[in-house]
Amino acid sequence: MLIYRILKVLVPTAFRVFLRRIYLSNRKNIPAGKPVLLAANHTNAFLDGAIVSYFLWRRVYPLVRGDVFKKSWANRMLRSIGMLPIYRSIDGADMKQSLHKNNQTFKECFEIFERNHLVLIFSEAVAKLEKRLRPIKKGTARLAFDAAEHFNWNMDLHVVPTAINYTFYKGFRKEVMVDFAAPIRVLDYRSEYETNPNKAIATLTAEIEKRLEEKLIIIKDPKHDDTVEMLLIQVRNNLRLPFFGILFYGDKRIKTERETARHYNVLFEENPESALKLAESVSGYNSLLQSHGLQDMSIAGIRGLWWKFIIVVVFSIPALLVSIISTPPYLLAAVFTKKLSPRDEFFDSLMFGFSIGFSVLYHLAIVGFLISFYGWVGLLIFVLIKVVGIFSLFVWEAWQNVVQYIRVVILSLTMPTQIQKLKVQRQEIQQACS
């Protein structure tokens, strides 16, 4: 419990560095005062669970792959932060032992439900870095019905499909959009389950899959990934995204991106020639941008440029100094993560975990150094360094915006036809997507 409380402070703080924005949309769909099973898609290993667990106002217990609980120290630590093991044959677990161990985990889930807390299960079972939904496994429905039977159908358990969407998967300053679908009341399936359990499990599984699919940004064909990702970048640059802050609750952003991906999926199905023509236009536009060192935001129009320019002028030097002081633990985390050479799905999770661990040790050393020289004033200096450190992330983003604007101005003076060409190409792409 103590470790969980410490992490409840550390993890959101670390996410302020690691992530650019987090959107938690439609939280109202999580029934208040009732037990809830969050059924999520799975793309980014342990990072998925951390994002959902540490930003909701209620206690969340994620179910994670059981093989990481093998060591006794790992078992104690993971359980202390609320994680529970789920054993799968694909992880090399013995089927008989897996069934026995999973039954024990299910009993722990029942106790959690009895306290009206939340259990998070990744219903695809395996993590994969892609904007697609893989078939939902029946384990989610089985857990829900087992819990209902355990309490003789006297518990009002709800399953809430939880869609986790990333702008990109690897590296710092990505954005995450978590959208909670309408809850599914398990009691509504009682009659069907008592008549035909297998059919009820299949029906509930299909409903979970349907609601997840409605909430996810999905690119149906992997061959279209690059095209749709470029279209999504344009969509983001069309929106007025908040510059400061990290946690937001509206759903306009996720709806817009979802519709953009759906539009291209439908276009390709109904008119492949038009879709391929659009893909060529997007690729040509992106190549022209890159040839001039530009990004789409510079053609879309950079908002708030005057105050971003002031931020750059006033804060660049202190931001640079603090960045130099703050960077070592993250560089060390990157070195260790690369040495382990994990699967892509685990890269960010390891990077994030190492970053937290090294940052705690590094910052404790800095605090000790400052206090030994300046007394308690040193602690205030450390707090100031951390505040400026977080702010410096926004300074560097403002710097990128200013640099892009300067490049556009120079190109407008030296090669005005190229700027005009880029604007026309972007407008044609936008019209094709409307």
C-alpha positions as CSV (number, residue, x, y, z in Angstrom):
1,M,0.0,0.0,0.0
2,L,2.9,2.4,0.9
3,I,4.6,1.7,-2.5
4,Y,1.3,2.3,-4.3
5,R,0.8,5.7,-2.5
6,I,4.4,6.7,-3.4
7,L,3.8,5.7,-7.0
8,K,0.5,7.5,-7.1
9,V,2.6,10.7,-6.7
10,L,5.6,9.7,-8.8
11,V,3.9,8.1,-11.8
12,P,1.7,11.1,-12.8
13,T,4.7,13.4,-12.2
14,A,6.8,11.3,-14.5
15,F,4.1,11.3,-17.1
16,R,4.2,15.1,-17.2
17,V,7.7,14.6,-18.8
18,F,7.1,11.4,-20.7
19,L,3.7,12.4,-22.3
20,R,2.5,15.6,-24.0
21,R,-1.3,15.3,-23.3
22,I,-3.6,12.7,-21.8
23,Y,-7.3,12.7,-22.6
24,L,-9.8,10.8,-20.4
25,S,-13.1,11.0,-22.3
26,N,-16.5,9.9,-21.1
27,R,-15.5,9.1,-17.5
28,K,-19.2,9.3,-16.8
29,N,-19.6,5.9,-18.3
30,I,-17.8,4.3,-15.3
31,P,-20.7,3.6,-12.9
32,A,-20.2,5.4,-9.6
33,G,-20.3,3.2,-6.5
34,K,-20.4,0.0,-8.4
35,P,-17.9,-2.8,-9.2
36,V,-16.4,-2.3,-12.7
37,L,-14.4,-4.5,-15.0
38,L,-12.5,-2.3,-17.5
39,A,-12.0,-4.2,-20.7
40,A,-9.2,-2.5,-22.7
41,N,-7.3,-3.0,-25.9
42,H,-3.6,-3.6,-25.5
43,T,-0.9,-1.8,-27.5
44,N,1.9,-0.6,-25.2
45,A,2.6,-3.2,-22.6
46,F,2.7,-2.0,-19.0
47,L,2.3,1.6,-20.0
48,D,-1.3,1.0,-20.9
49,G,-2.1,-0.1,-17.3
50,A,-0.1,2.7,-15.7
51,I,-2.0,5.4,-17.7
52,V,-5.4,4.1,-16.8
53,S,-4.6,3.2,-13.2
54,Y,-2.9,6.4,-12.1
55,F,-5.2,9.0,-13.6
56,L,-8.6,7.7,-12.6
57,W,-10.0,8.9,-9.3
58,R,-10.9,5.3,-8.2
59,R,-8.5,2.4,-7.3
60,V,-7.7,0.3,-10.4
61,Y,-6.2,-3.2,-10.3
62,P,-4.6,-4.3,-13.6
63,L,-4.3,-7.9,-14.6
64,V,-0.9,-8.5,-16.2
65,R,1.0,-11.4,-17.6
66,G,1.8,-13.9,-14.9
67,D,5.3,-14.8,-16.0
68,V,6.7,-11.5,-14.6
69,F,5.5,-12.6,-11.1
70,K,7.9,-15.6,-11.0
71,K,10.5,-14.1,-8.7
72,S,9.3,-13.7,-5.1
73,W,10.5,-10.1,-5.0
74,A,8.7,-9.2,-8.2
75,N,5.6,-10.9,-6.9
76,R,5.6,-8.9,-3.7
77,M,6.4,-5.6,-5.5
78,L,3.8,-6.0,-8.2
79,R,1.1,-7.0,-5.8
80,S,2.0,-4.1,-3.5
81,I,1.1,-1.7,-6.4
82,G,-2.2,-3.5,-7.1
83,M,-1.2,-5.7,-10.1
84,L,-2.5,-9.2,-10.3
85,P,-1.2,-12.1,-12.4
86,I,-3.0,-13.7,-15.3
87,Y,-1.4,-16.9,-16.7
88,R,-1.4,-17.8,-20.4
89,S,-0.1,-20.8,-22.3
90,I,1.5,-18.4,-24.8
91,D,3.9,-17.2,-22.0
92,G,5.0,-20.8,-21.4
93,A,2.8,-21.6,-18.5
94,D,1.6,-25.1,-17.8
95,M,-2.2,-25.4,-18.6
96,K,-3.2,-27.2,-15.4
97,Q,-1.2,-24.8,-13.2
98,S,-2.4,-21.8,-15.1
99,L,-6.0,-22.8,-14.5
100,H,-5.4,-23.2,-10.8
101,K,-3.5,-19.9,-10.5
102,N,-6.0,-18.0,-12.6
103,N,-8.8,-19.3,-10.3
104,Q,-6.9,-17.8,-7.4
105,T,-6.5,-14.5,-9.2
106,F,-10.3,-14.5,-10.0
107,K,-11.0,-14.9,-6.3
108,E,-8.9,-11.8,-5.6
109,C,-10.9,-10.0,-8.3
110,F,-14.1,-10.9,-6.6
111,E,-12.8,-9.4,-3.4
112,I,-11.9,-6.2,-5.3
113,F,-15.4,-6.1,-6.9
114,E,-16.9,-6.5,-3.4
115,R,-15.2,-3.3,-2.4
116,N,-16.6,-1.5,-5.5
117,H,-13.1,-1.0,-7.0
118,L,-12.1,-1.5,-10.6
119,V,-10.3,-4.3,-12.3
120,L,-8.5,-3.7,-15.6
121,I,-8.2,-6.5,-18.1
122,F,-6.5,-6.3,-21.5
123,S,-9.1,-8.2,-23.6
124,E,-6.8,-8.8,-26.6
125,A,-4.4,-10.7,-24.3
126,V,-1.3,-9.7,-26.3
127,A,0.2,-6.2,-26.7
128,K,1.0,-5.1,-30.3
129,L,1.9,-1.6,-31.6
130,E,-0.8,-1.0,-34.1
131,K,-4.0,1.1,-34.7
132,R,-6.1,-2.0,-35.1
133,L,-8.3,-4.1,-32.8
134,R,-7.5,-7.8,-32.6
135,P,-10.1,-10.4,-31.7
136,I,-11.3,-10.1,-28.1
137,K,-10.6,-13.2,-26.0
138,K,-13.4,-14.8,-24.0
139,G,-11.5,-14.5,-20.7
140,T,-13.1,-11.1,-20.0
141,A,-16.6,-12.4,-20.3
142,R,-15.7,-15.5,-18.2
143,L,-14.4,-13.3,-15.4
144,A,-17.5,-11.2,-15.5
145,F,-19.9,-14.2,-15.4
146,D,-17.8,-16.0,-12.8
147,A,-18.0,-13.0,-10.5
148,A,-21.8,-12.8,-11.1
149,E,-22.2,-16.4,-10.1
150,H,-19.9,-16.1,-7.1
151,F,-22.2,-13.5,-5.7
152,N,-25.4,-15.4,-6.8
153,W,-26.2,-12.5,-9.2
154,N,-26.6,-10.1,-6.3
155,M,-23.7,-7.9,-7.4
156,D,-24.4,-5.2,-10.0
157,L,-21.2,-5.6,-12.0
158,H,-20.6,-3.6,-15.1
159,V,-18.1,-4.1,-18.0
160,V,-16.8,-0.9,-19.4
161,P,-14.9,-1.2,-22.8
162,T,-11.9,1.1,-22.5
163,A,-10.2,2.3,-25.7
164,I,-6.6,3.4,-25.4
165,N,-5.3,5.4,-28.4
166,Y,-1.8,6.7,-28.9
167,T,-0.6,9.4,-31.4
168,F,2.6,7.3,-31.7
169,Y,4.0,4.4,-29.7
170,K,7.7,4.9,-29.1
171,G,9.5,7.8,-27.6
172,F,8.9,10.9,-25.4
173,R,6.0,13.4,-25.6
174,K,3.4,11.2,-27.3
175,E,-0.3,11.8,-26.6
176,V,-2.8,9.3,-25.2
177,M,-6.6,9.4,-25.6
178,V,-8.5,7.0,-23.4
179,D,-12.2,6.8,-24.2
180,F,-14.7,4.9,-22.0
181,A,-17.6,3.3,-23.9
182,A,-21.1,2.9,-22.5
183,P,-21.1,0.3,-19.6
184,I,-22.5,-3.2,-20.2
185,R,-24.6,-4.5,-17.2
186,V,-23.7,-8.2,-16.6
187,L,-27.1,-8.8,-14.9
188,D,-28.7,-8.2,-18.3
189,Y,-27.2,-11.5,-19.6
190,R,-28.3,-13.6,-16.6
191,S,-31.2,-15.4,-18.4
192,E,-29.0,-16.2,-21.5
193,Y,-26.1,-17.4,-19.3
194,E,-28.2,-19.7,-17.2
195,T,-29.8,-21.2,-20.4
196,N,-26.6,-21.4,-22.4
197,P,-23.3,-20.2,-20.8
198,N,-21.2,-20.6,-23.9
199,K,-23.6,-18.6,-26.0
200,A,-23.8,-15.8,-23.3
201,I,-20.0,-15.6,-23.2
202,A,-19.8,-15.3,-27.0
203,T,-22.6,-12.6,-27.0
204,L,-20.9,-10.5,-24.2
205,T,-17.5,-10.9,-25.9
206,A,-18.9,-9.7,-29.2
207,E,-20.6,-6.7,-27.5
208,I,-17.3,-5.7,-25.9
209,E,-15.5,-6.0,-29.2
210,K,-18.2,-3.9,-30.9
211,R,-18.0,-1.1,-28.4
212,L,-14.2,-1.0,-28.3
213,E,-14.2,-0.8,-32.1
214,E,-16.5,2.2,-32.0
215,K,-14.1,4.0,-29.6
216,L,-10.7,3.2,-31.2
217,I,-8.8,5.0,-34.0
218,I,-8.6,2.1,-36.4
219,I,-6.6,1.8,-39.6
220,K,-7.9,-1.3,-41.2
221,D,-5.0,-2.1,-43.6
222,P,-1.4,-1.9,-42.3
223,K,-0.4,-0.7,-45.8
224,H,-2.3,2.6,-45.1
225,D,-0.6,3.3,-41.8
226,D,1.7,6.1,-43.1
227,T,-1.0,7.8,-45.1
228,V,-3.6,7.9,-42.3
229,E,-0.9,8.9,-39.7
230,M,0.0,11.9,-41.9
231,L,-3.7,12.8,-42.2
232,L,-4.1,12.6,-38.4
233,I,-1.2,15.0,-38.1
234,Q,-3.0,17.5,-40.3
235,V,-6.2,17.0,-38.3
236,R,-4.3,17.8,-35.0
237,N,-2.9,21.0,-36.6
238,N,-6.4,22.1,-37.5
239,L,-7.6,21.9,-33.9
240,R,-6.9,24.4,-31.2
241,L,-5.0,22.1,-28.8
242,P,-4.2,23.4,-25.3
243,F,-0.6,24.4,-25.1
244,F,-0.1,24.1,-21.3
245,G,-1.3,21.3,-19.1
246,I,-1.3,17.5,-19.5
247,L,-4.7,16.1,-18.4
248,F,-7.9,16.9,-20.3
249,Y,-11.4,15.4,-20.4
250,G,-13.2,16.4,-23.6
251,D,-13.9,14.0,-26.5
252,K,-13.8,16.4,-29.5
253,R,-10.1,15.4,-30.2
254,I,-10.7,11.6,-30.2
255,K,-13.9,11.9,-32.2
256,T,-12.1,14.0,-34.9
257,E,-9.2,11.6,-35.2
258,R,-11.5,8.6,-35.2
259,E,-13.6,10.0,-38.0
260,T,-10.5,10.8,-40.1
261,A,-9.3,7.2,-39.9
262,R,-12.8,5.9,-40.6
263,H,-13.2,8.2,-43.6
264,Y,-10.1,6.8,-45.3
265,N,-11.1,3.2,-44.5
266,V,-14.5,3.7,-46.1
267,L,-13.0,5.6,-49.0
268,F,-10.6,2.7,-49.8
269,E,-13.4,0.1,-49.6
270,E,-15.8,2.1,-51.8
271,N,-13.4,3.9,-54.2
272,P,-9.9,2.4,-54.1
273,E,-8.7,4.6,-56.9
274,S,-9.6,7.8,-55.1
275,A,-8.0,6.5,-51.9
276,L,-4.7,5.7,-53.7
277,K,-4.8,9.1,-55.3
278,L,-5.2,10.7,-51.9
279,A,-2.3,8.6,-50.5
280,E,-0.1,9.8,-53.4
281,S,-1.1,13.4,-52.7
282,V,-0.3,13.0,-49.0
283,S,3.1,11.4,-49.7
284,G,4.0,14.1,-52.2
285,Y,3.0,16.9,-49.8
286,N,5.0,15.3,-47.0
287,S,8.1,14.8,-49.2
288,L,8.0,18.5,-50.2
289,L,7.7,19.6,-46.6
290,Q,10.7,17.5,-45.6
291,S,12.8,18.8,-48.5
292,H,12.4,22.3,-47.0
293,G,12.8,21.2,-43.3
294,L,9.2,22.1,-42.6
295,Q,6.4,20.5,-40.6
296,D,2.7,20.5,-41.4
297,M,2.0,22.9,-38.5
298,S,3.9,25.7,-40.3
299,I,1.6,25.5,-43.3
300,A,-1.6,25.0,-41.2
301,G,-0.7,28.2,-39.3
302,I,1.0,28.4,-35.9
303,R,-1.3,29.8,-33.2
304,G,-0.1,32.0,-30.3
305,L,3.1,32.8,-32.0
306,W,3.7,36.1,-30.3
307,W,3.6,34.8,-26.8
308,K,5.6,31.7,-27.8
309,F,8.3,34.0,-29.1
310,I,8.3,35.9,-25.7
311,I,8.6,32.5,-23.9
312,V,11.6,31.6,-26.1
313,V,13.4,34.9,-25.6
314,V,12.8,35.1,-21.8
315,F,13.2,31.4,-20.8
316,S,15.5,29.7,-23.3
317,I,18.7,30.1,-21.2
318,P,17.2,29.0,-17.8
319,A,15.4,26.2,-19.6
320,L,18.7,25.1,-21.2
321,L,20.5,25.0,-17.9
322,V,17.8,23.1,-16.1
323,S,17.5,20.7,-19.0
324,I,21.2,19.9,-18.8
325,I,20.8,19.2,-15.0
326,S,17.6,17.1,-15.5
327,T,18.6,15.0,-18.5
328,P,21.1,12.4,-17.1
329,P,18.6,9.9,-15.6
330,Y,16.6,9.8,-18.9
331,L,19.8,9.3,-20.9
332,L,20.8,6.5,-18.6
333,A,17.3,5.0,-18.9
334,A,17.6,5.0,-22.7
335,V,21.0,3.3,-22.5
336,F,19.8,0.5,-20.2
337,T,16.6,0.0,-22.3
338,K,18.5,-0.3,-25.6
339,K,20.9,-2.8,-24.0
340,L,18.1,-5.0,-23.0
341,S,16.8,-4.9,-26.6
342,P,13.1,-5.5,-25.7
343,R,10.3,-6.1,-28.1
344,D,8.9,-2.9,-29.5
345,E,5.8,-3.3,-27.3
346,F,7.9,-3.3,-24.2
347,F,10.4,-0.5,-25.1
348,D,8.5,2.4,-23.7
349,S,7.4,0.6,-20.6
350,L,11.0,-0.3,-19.7
351,M,12.1,3.2,-20.6
352,F,9.5,4.7,-18.4
353,G,10.2,2.4,-15.5
354,F,14.0,3.0,-15.7
355,S,13.4,6.8,-16.0
356,I,11.4,6.8,-12.7
357,G,14.0,4.6,-10.9
358,F,17.0,6.6,-12.0
359,S,15.3,9.9,-11.5
360,V,14.4,9.1,-7.9
361,L,18.1,8.2,-7.1
362,Y,19.4,11.2,-9.1
363,H,17.1,13.7,-7.5
364,L,17.7,12.4,-4.0
365,A,21.5,12.9,-4.7
366,I,20.8,16.5,-5.9
367,V,18.6,17.2,-2.8
368,G,21.3,15.9,-0.5
369,F,23.9,18.0,-2.2
370,L,21.8,21.2,-2.1
371,I,20.8,20.8,1.5
372,S,24.4,20.1,2.6
373,F,25.5,23.4,1.1
374,Y,22.4,25.6,1.6
375,G,20.4,24.0,4.3
376,W,16.6,24.0,3.9
377,V,17.0,26.8,1.3
378,G,18.5,24.1,-0.9
379,L,15.2,22.2,-0.8
380,L,13.5,25.3,-2.2
381,I,16.2,25.6,-4.9
382,F,15.4,21.9,-5.8
383,V,11.7,22.6,-6.1
384,L,12.4,25.6,-8.3
385,I,14.6,23.5,-10.5
386,K,11.8,20.9,-10.9
387,V,9.2,23.6,-11.7
388,V,11.5,25.2,-14.3
389,G,12.3,21.7,-15.6
390,I,8.7,20.9,-16.4
391,F,8.2,24.4,-17.9
392,S,11.3,23.9,-20.1
393,L,9.4,21.2,-22.0
394,F,6.9,23.8,-23.1
395,V,9.8,26.2,-23.9
396,W,11.4,23.8,-26.3
397,E,8.0,23.2,-28.0
398,A,7.6,26.9,-28.3
399,W,11.1,27.1,-29.7
400,Q,10.2,24.5,-32.4
401,N,7.1,26.6,-33.4
402,V,9.2,29.7,-33.7
403,V,11.9,27.9,-35.8
404,Q,9.2,26.6,-38.1
405,Y,7.7,30.1,-38.5
406,I,11.2,31.5,-39.3
407,R,11.7,28.8,-42.0
408,V,8.4,29.6,-43.6
409,V,9.2,33.3,-43.7
410,I,12.6,32.7,-45.3
411,L,11.1,30.3,-47.8
412,S,8.3,32.8,-48.6
413,L,11.0,35.4,-49.4
414,T,13.3,33.1,-51.4
415,M,10.9,30.6,-53.0
416,P,7.4,31.9,-52.7
417,T,6.0,29.5,-55.3
418,Q,7.0,26.5,-53.1
419,I,5.0,27.9,-50.1
420,Q,2.0,28.5,-52.4
421,K,2.4,25.0,-53.8
422,L,2.4,23.5,-50.2
423,K,-0.7,25.5,-49.3
424,V,-2.6,24.4,-52.4
425,Q,-1.6,20.7,-51.8
426,R,-2.7,20.8,-48.2
427,Q,-6.0,22.4,-49.1
428,E,-6.7,19.7,-51.7
429,I,-5.9,17.0,-49.2
430,Q,-8.3,18.6,-46.7
431,Q,-11.1,18.8,-49.3
432,A,-10.6,15.1,-50.2
433,C,-11.0,14.2,-46.5
434,S,-14.1,16.3,-45.9
